[in-house]
Amino acid sequence: MIRFFTAVSLALFPLSVLANERISQKFEIEGTRLIYDTEKINGEITERDIGALKRALRKHTEILEIQLNSSGGSVHAGTEMAGVVMKYRLDTYVGDECTSACVDVFLAGNRRHIAQGAKIGFHQRSWGAEAVQRYYRNWRERKNWDSPFEFGAWIYADTQIEIHEHLAYMISRGVEAGFAVESMKAESSEIWYPTQEELATAGVLREAVLPPLERPRVVAEPLSDRPQVVLQQKK
């Protein structure tokens, strides 16, 4: 009798509820779509989201697309998540907004599309003054920086390498080179929102399926040589 009532209950239970599964505060499964939304908790992209994404995709092999809604966050986390999206050859979709580090994840998609009225936002990356100071204090002996001026010279060179690698990643994902350069014009306190037509023309939006590529690199040195806490500070 218990089995009978259980079977009846499951039969009457809405299929839409069964199809949805909340993995964390930011992740939710909806059919073959994985929804990643940092804004519903007023959060941002963090290192923890990398593991959550990997676990979700290992468990739910039916996922074909990831829906993004985020104003950005950790550059390193966004880069790592982009690598995961490319590995699983997912499509990417934005229903509301995808800005800053979120764009790296979006560009990792094979098919990339957005809802009518949705926005993709670009601006320069930033590294907070306090984080820069901590990095100098923690690494000056190992790096043999005798003064903050030597550290400043290193930052100047390292930043150029990072910018080059980020631009190379965008171009490798099919984004027009001129647009990639323009995407870094807005200061970190500002956001540039191209029109949907501009995004399509520049290759940010596309229907074509790209061949698998290596994940984007953000830093010049191996991750083991830089504390992850430092990478998390860059946005």
GUBA-483202 format. One record per residue (C-alpha): residue number from 1; residue in three letters; x, y, z negated. Coordinates in steps of 0.5 Angstrom, whole numbers, plus 500, padded with zeros to 3 digits. Layout:
BEGIN
{num->NUM residuo->ALA px->X py->Y pz->Z}
...
END
This chain:
BEGIN
{num->1 residuo->MET px->500 py->500 pz->500}
{num->2 residuo->ILE px->506 py->505 pz->498}
{num->3 residuo->ARG px->509 py->503 pz->505}
{num->4 residuo->PHE px->502 py->505 pz->508}
{num->5 residuo->PHE px->501 py->512 pz->505}
{num->6 residuo->THR px->509 py->513 pz->507}
{num->7 residuo->ALA px->508 py->512 pz->514}
{num->8 residuo->VAL px->501 py->516 pz->514}
{num->9 residuo->SER px->505 py->522 pz->511}
{num->10 residuo->LEU px->511 py->522 pz->516}
{num->11 residuo->ALA px->506 py->521 pz->522}
{num->12 residuo->LEU px->502 py->527 pz->519}
{num->13 residuo->PHE px->508 py->531 pz->517}
{num->14 residuo->PRO px->510 py->537 pz->522}
{num->15 residuo->LEU px->515 py->535 pz->527}
{num->16 residuo->SER px->518 py->542 pz->527}
{num->17 residuo->VAL px->520 py->541 pz->520}
{num->18 residuo->LEU px->523 py->535 pz->521}
{num->19 residuo->ALA px->527 py->538 pz->527}
{num->20 residuo->ASN px->530 py->543 pz->522}
{num->21 residuo->GLU px->535 py->542 pz->517}
{num->22 residuo->ARG px->539 py->547 pz->513}
{num->23 residuo->ILE px->546 py->546 pz->513}
{num->24 residuo->SER px->548 py->552 pz->509}
{num->25 residuo->GLN px->546 py->559 pz->508}
{num->26 residuo->LYS px->549 py->561 pz->514}
{num->27 residuo->PHE px->548 py->554 pz->519}
{num->28 residuo->GLU px->541 py->551 pz->521}
{num->29 residuo->ILE px->539 py->546 pz->526}
{num->30 residuo->GLU px->534 py->547 pz->530}
{num->31 residuo->GLY px->533 py->541 pz->535}
{num->32 residuo->THR px->539 py->541 pz->540}
{num->33 residuo->ARG px->541 py->548 pz->537}
{num->34 residuo->LEU px->545 py->550 pz->531}
{num->35 residuo->ILE px->544 py->557 pz->529}
{num->36 residuo->TYR px->549 py->561 pz->525}
{num->37 residuo->ASP px->547 py->567 pz->522}
{num->38 residuo->THR px->551 py->571 pz->517}
{num->39 residuo->GLU px->546 py->577 pz->517}
{num->40 residuo->LYS px->541 py->574 pz->513}
{num->41 residuo->ILE px->545 py->573 pz->507}
{num->42 residuo->ASN px->548 py->580 pz->509}
{num->43 residuo->GLY px->555 py->576 pz->509}
{num->44 residuo->GLU px->560 py->575 pz->515}
{num->45 residuo->ILE px->565 py->570 pz->518}
{num->46 residuo->THR px->569 py->567 pz->513}
{num->47 residuo->GLU px->574 py->561 pz->513}
{num->48 residuo->ARG px->569 py->556 pz->509}
{num->49 residuo->ASP px->565 py->557 pz->516}
{num->50 residuo->ILE px->570 py->553 pz->520}
{num->51 residuo->GLY px->569 py->547 pz->516}
{num->52 residuo->ALA px->561 py->548 pz->516}
{num->53 residuo->LEU px->561 py->548 pz->523}
{num->54 residuo->LYS px->566 py->542 pz->524}
{num->55 residuo->ARG px->562 py->538 pz->519}
{num->56 residuo->ALA px->555 py->540 pz->523}
{num->57 residuo->LEU px->558 py->538 pz->529}
{num->58 residuo->ARG px->561 py->531 pz->527}
{num->59 residuo->LYS px->554 py->529 pz->524}
{num->60 residuo->HIS px->549 py->532 pz->529}
{num->61 residuo->THR px->552 py->530 pz->536}
{num->62 residuo->GLU px->546 py->532 pz->539}
{num->63 residuo->ILE px->547 py->539 pz->539}
{num->64 residuo->LEU px->549 py->543 pz->545}
{num->65 residuo->GLU px->548 py->550 pz->544}
{num->66 residuo->ILE px->550 py->555 pz->538}
{num->67 residuo->GLN px->546 py->561 pz->537}
{num->68 residuo->LEU px->550 py->567 pz->534}
{num->69 residuo->ASN px->548 py->573 pz->530}
{num->70 residuo->SER px->553 py->576 pz->526}
{num->71 residuo->SER px->557 py->583 pz->525}
{num->72 residuo->GLY px->564 py->579 pz->525}
{num->73 residuo->GLY px->569 py->578 pz->519}
{num->74 residuo->SER px->575 py->574 pz->519}
{num->75 residuo->VAL px->579 py->574 pz->525}
{num->76 residuo->HIS px->582 py->568 pz->524}
{num->77 residuo->ALA px->576 py->564 pz->522}
{num->78 residuo->GLY px->573 py->567 pz->529}
{num->79 residuo->THR px->579 py->564 pz->532}
{num->80 residuo->GLU px->578 py->557 pz->529}
{num->81 residuo->MET px->571 py->557 pz->530}
{num->82 residuo->ALA px->572 py->559 pz->538}
{num->83 residuo->GLY px->576 py->553 pz->538}
{num->84 residuo->VAL px->571 py->548 pz->535}
{num->85 residuo->VAL px->566 py->551 pz->540}
{num->86 residuo->MET px->571 py->550 pz->546}
{num->87 residuo->LYS px->572 py->543 pz->543}
{num->88 residuo->TYR px->565 py->541 pz->543}
{num->89 residuo->ARG px->564 py->544 pz->550}
{num->90 residuo->LEU px->558 py->548 pz->547}
{num->91 residuo->ASP px->553 py->553 pz->550}
{num->92 residuo->THR px->553 py->560 pz->546}
{num->93 residuo->TYR px->547 py->564 pz->545}
{num->94 residuo->VAL px->545 py->571 pz->542}
{num->95 residuo->GLY px->538 py->573 pz->540}
{num->96 residuo->ASP px->540 py->579 pz->536}
{num->97 residuo->GLU px->547 py->581 pz->535}
{num->98 residuo->CYS px->554 py->579 pz->536}
{num->99 residuo->THR px->560 py->584 pz->534}
{num->100 residuo->SER px->567 py->584 pz->533}
{num->101 residuo->ALA px->570 py->577 pz->531}
{num->102 residuo->CYS px->563 py->574 pz->533}
{num->103 residuo->VAL px->565 py->575 pz->540}
{num->104 residuo->ASP px->571 py->570 pz->540}
{num->105 residuo->VAL px->566 py->565 pz->538}
{num->106 residuo->PHE px->561 py->567 pz->544}
{num->107 residuo->LEU px->566 py->567 pz->549}
{num->108 residuo->ALA px->568 py->560 pz->547}
{num->109 residuo->GLY px->561 py->558 pz->550}
{num->110 residuo->ASN px->561 py->554 pz->557}
{num->111 residuo->ARG px->554 py->557 pz->559}
{num->112 residuo->ARG px->554 py->564 pz->555}
{num->113 residuo->HIS px->547 py->568 pz->555}
{num->114 residuo->ILE px->543 py->573 pz->551}
{num->115 residuo->ALA px->536 py->575 pz->549}
{num->116 residuo->GLN px->533 py->581 pz->552}
{num->117 residuo->GLY px->535 py->587 pz->548}
{num->118 residuo->ALA px->540 py->583 pz->544}
{num->119 residuo->LYS px->547 py->586 pz->543}
{num->120 residuo->ILE px->554 py->584 pz->544}
{num->121 residuo->GLY px->559 py->589 pz->540}
{num->122 residuo->PHE px->566 py->590 pz->541}
{num->123 residuo->HIS px->572 py->594 pz->537}
{num->124 residuo->GLN px->579 py->594 pz->535}
{num->125 residuo->ARG px->581 py->590 pz->530}
{num->126 residuo->SER px->583 py->592 pz->523}
{num->127 residuo->TRP px->588 py->590 pz->517}
{num->128 residuo->GLY px->586 py->594 pz->510}
{num->129 residuo->ALA px->591 py->598 pz->507}
{num->130 residuo->GLU px->591 py->594 pz->501}
{num->131 residuo->ALA px->592 py->587 pz->505}
{num->132 residuo->VAL px->598 py->590 pz->508}
{num->133 residuo->GLN px->601 py->592 pz->502}
{num->134 residuo->ARG px->600 py->585 pz->499}
{num->135 residuo->TYR px->603 py->582 pz->505}
{num->136 residuo->TYR px->609 py->586 pz->504}
{num->137 residuo->ARG px->610 py->585 pz->497}
{num->138 residuo->ASN px->609 py->577 pz->498}
{num->139 residuo->TRP px->614 py->577 pz->504}
{num->140 residuo->ARG px->619 py->582 pz->504}
{num->141 residuo->GLU px->624 py->577 pz->501}
{num->142 residuo->ARG px->623 py->572 pz->506}
{num->143 residuo->LYS px->623 py->576 pz->512}
{num->144 residuo->ASN px->629 py->580 pz->509}
{num->145 residuo->TRP px->625 py->587 pz->510}
{num->146 residuo->ASP px->630 py->592 pz->506}
{num->147 residuo->SER px->625 py->597 pz->506}
{num->148 residuo->PRO px->617 py->599 pz->508}
{num->149 residuo->PHE px->620 py->602 pz->515}
{num->150 residuo->GLU px->623 py->595 pz->517}
{num->151 residuo->PHE px->616 py->592 pz->515}
{num->152 residuo->GLY px->613 py->598 pz->519}
{num->153 residuo->ALA px->617 py->596 pz->525}
{num->154 residuo->TRP px->615 py->588 pz->525}
{num->155 residuo->ILE px->608 py->590 pz->524}
{num->156 residuo->TYR px->609 py->594 pz->531}
{num->157 residuo->ALA px->611 py->588 pz->535}
{num->158 residuo->ASP px->607 py->583 pz->532}
{num->159 residuo->THR px->601 py->588 pz->533}
{num->160 residuo->GLN px->603 py->588 pz->541}
{num->161 residuo->ILE px->603 py->580 pz->541}
{num->162 residuo->GLU px->597 py->579 pz->538}
{num->163 residuo->ILE px->593 py->584 pz->542}
{num->164 residuo->HIS px->596 py->581 pz->548}
{num->165 residuo->GLU px->594 py->574 pz->546}
{num->166 residuo->HIS px->587 py->576 pz->545}
{num->167 residuo->LEU px->586 py->580 pz->552}
{num->168 residuo->ALA px->589 py->573 pz->555}
{num->169 residuo->TYR px->584 py->569 pz->551}
{num->170 residuo->MET px->578 py->574 pz->554}
{num->171 residuo->ILE px->581 py->573 pz->561}
{num->172 residuo->SER px->582 py->566 pz->560}
{num->173 residuo->ARG px->574 py->565 pz->559}
{num->174 residuo->GLY px->573 py->569 pz->565}
{num->175 residuo->VAL px->572 py->576 pz->563}
{num->176 residuo->GLU px->574 py->581 pz->568}
{num->177 residuo->ALA px->581 py->584 pz->566}
{num->178 residuo->GLY px->579 py->591 pz->566}
{num->179 residuo->PHE px->573 py->590 pz->561}
{num->180 residuo->ALA px->577 py->586 pz->557}
{num->181 residuo->VAL px->582 py->592 pz->556}
{num->182 residuo->GLU px->576 py->597 pz->555}
{num->183 residuo->SER px->573 py->593 pz->550}
{num->184 residuo->MET px->579 py->595 pz->545}
{num->185 residuo->LYS px->578 py->602 pz->546}
{num->186 residuo->ALA px->573 py->603 pz->540}
{num->187 residuo->GLU px->576 py->604 pz->534}
{num->188 residuo->SER px->575 py->599 pz->528}
{num->189 residuo->SER px->569 py->604 pz->525}
{num->190 residuo->GLU px->566 py->604 pz->531}
{num->191 residuo->ILE px->562 py->599 pz->536}
{num->192 residuo->TRP px->562 py->599 pz->543}
{num->193 residuo->TYR px->555 py->596 pz->546}
{num->194 residuo->PRO px->556 py->595 pz->554}
{num->195 residuo->THR px->549 py->594 pz->557}
{num->196 residuo->GLN px->547 py->587 pz->559}
{num->197 residuo->GLU px->548 py->588 pz->566}
{num->198 residuo->GLU px->555 py->590 pz->565}
{num->199 residuo->LEU px->556 py->584 pz->560}
{num->200 residuo->ALA px->554 py->580 pz->566}
{num->201 residuo->THR px->558 py->583 pz->571}
{num->202 residuo->ALA px->564 py->583 pz->567}
{num->203 residuo->GLY px->563 py->575 pz->566}
{num->204 residuo->VAL px->562 py->576 pz->559}
{num->205 residuo->LEU px->555 py->573 pz->560}
{num->206 residuo->ARG px->556 py->567 pz->565}
{num->207 residuo->GLU px->552 py->560 pz->568}
{num->208 residuo->ALA px->558 py->557 pz->570}
{num->209 residuo->VAL px->561 py->551 pz->566}
{num->210 residuo->LEU px->569 py->552 pz->565}
{num->211 residuo->PRO px->574 py->547 pz->564}
{num->212 residuo->PRO px->576 py->546 pz->557}
{num->213 residuo->LEU px->582 py->550 pz->555}
{num->214 residuo->GLU px->586 py->551 pz->549}
{num->215 residuo->ARG px->583 py->555 pz->543}
{num->216 residuo->PRO px->585 py->562 pz->542}
{num->217 residuo->ARG px->591 py->564 pz->538}
{num->218 residuo->VAL px->591 py->570 pz->534}
{num->219 residuo->VAL px->598 py->570 pz->531}
{num->220 residuo->ALA px->605 py->569 pz->534}
{num->221 residuo->GLU px->608 py->565 pz->528}
{num->222 residuo->PRO px->605 py->558 pz->526}
{num->223 residuo->LEU px->600 py->558 pz->521}
{num->224 residuo->SER px->604 py->555 pz->516}
{num->225 residuo->ASP px->609 py->561 pz->516}
{num->226 residuo->ARG px->603 py->566 pz->514}
{num->227 residuo->PRO px->599 py->565 pz->508}
{num->228 residuo->GLN px->591 py->564 pz->510}
{num->229 residuo->VAL px->589 py->569 pz->506}
{num->230 residuo->VAL px->593 py->574 pz->510}
{num->231 residuo->LEU px->590 py->572 pz->516}
{num->232 residuo->GLN px->583 py->573 pz->513}
{num->233 residuo->GLN px->584 py->580 pz->512}
{num->234 residuo->LYS px->584 py->582 pz->519}
{num->235 residuo->LYS px->577 py->584 pz->522}
END
